[in-house]
Amino acid sequence: MLDRYHQARYVTQATGHIEGSAAIMWKYIHSGEKKLRQVFAVLITAIEGEAKKPSVGEARNHHVQKPA
C-alpha cells in the first residue's frame, strides 16, 4: 500500500496524458482493485506512441497487486 504522496505521484504519472482522467483514477482507487485494473488497461490503450507506456505500466504496478 502506498502513502498518499506516492499515490498522487503515480496517479499523475499515469494520467498526465489524458486531461480529466486523474479524478476518474482517484474514484477507482477508492472503489476496488478490479476496477482499477480496468482503468489502467484503458489508459495504456489510449496512449499514442510507445514512450509513455512504461511509466503508466510502472504506476499500475505500484497501485495494483499482481494476481497470485
Secondary structure as the mmCIF struct_conf table of DSSP 4:
data_model
#
loop_
_struct_conf.conf_type_id
_struct_conf.id
_struct_conf.beg_label_comp_id
_struct_conf.beg_label_asym_id
_struct_conf.beg_label_seq_id
_struct_conf.end_label_comp_id
_struct_conf.end_label_asym_id
_struct_conf.end_label_seq_id
HELX_RH_AL_P HELX_RH_AL_P1 ARG A 4 THR A 15
TURN_TY1_P TURN_TY1_P1 GLY A 16 HIS A 17
BEND BEND1 ILE A 18 ILE A 18
TURN_TY1_P TURN_TY1_P2 GLU A 19 GLY A 20
HELX_RH_AL_P HELX_RH_AL_P2 SER A 21 SER A 31
HELX_RH_AL_P HELX_RH_AL_P3 GLU A 33 ALA A 46
BEND BEND2 GLY A 49 LYS A 52
HELX_RH_AL_P HELX_RH_AL_P4 LYS A 53 HIS A 63
BEND BEND3 VAL A 64 VAL A 64
HELX_LH_PP_P HELX_LH_PP_P1 GLN A 65 PRO A 67
#
